[in-house]
Amino acid sequence: MNESRITPVRVVLVDDHAVVREGYRRLLERTEDISVIAEVASGEDAYRIVCDMQPDVTVMDINLPGMGGIEVVRRIVARLPDARILMFSMHEDTVFSSRALQAGARGYVTKSAAPEVLVEAVRLVAQGKLYISHEMAQELAVQMLPGRDNPIDALSAREFEVFRLLVAGHSLQEISKILCLSYKTVANYQSNIKHKLDVSNTAQVVRIALSHGLIASSSEAEELRTEAG
């Protein structure tokens, strides 16, 4: 028996695309020191599985159907303060990375990064370290400079989650169900969001999301603008 065998880092993958999860699994399990112990497709399932299995690292996409990744991080960390969560996202805008870190994530990797970057990030987060790419760390530093105000930064964590669901095209009724909040509470958050962003309707909220790169594609953006009226 080889007594020096390394105990693999236990990882849970969270992404709503099965093909993407399969790619992550193959990438991570190329190494002997990482083992994917579970895969889930939604934020709700992620919360349940992570709290139950308590993996060494959770690799989670931000864009999940229903409850988004940042909200899931917030809830998991509230229950398991030592949870080690690495966000893996298509979004390179620091709005998302800063929100994820504020919610309790231990790292942030973009999907445009080289494959070995994700592997190294998982290892570092498993060791209790924080992982942010050099480029993103610089962008976060620049964001803190005077004169670089972003109106979205004024939103609270809960307001940001409602904002994210609004620009994804969800109705207030749908948001209330997703976040387990009353319709009136969600409507109040919507009013606060419009006030802080200095806009009067949902279409303008969507345009702000577009201007800050928070909507992935032009086709999706056009659809949302049409729905917002």
Buried (B, 14 or more C-beta within 10 A) or exposed (E): EEEEEEEBBBBBBBBBEEEBBEBBBEBBEEBEEBBBBBBBBBBBBBBEBBEEEBBBBBBBBBBBEBBBBBBBBBBBBEEBEEBBBBBBBEBBBBBBBBBBBEBBBBBBBBBEBEEEBBBBBBBBBBEEEBBBBEEBBEBBEEBEEEEEEBBBBBBEEBBBBBBBBBBBBBEBEBBBBBBEBEEEBBBBBBEBBBEBBEBEEBBBBBBBBBEBEBBEEEEBBEEBBEEBE
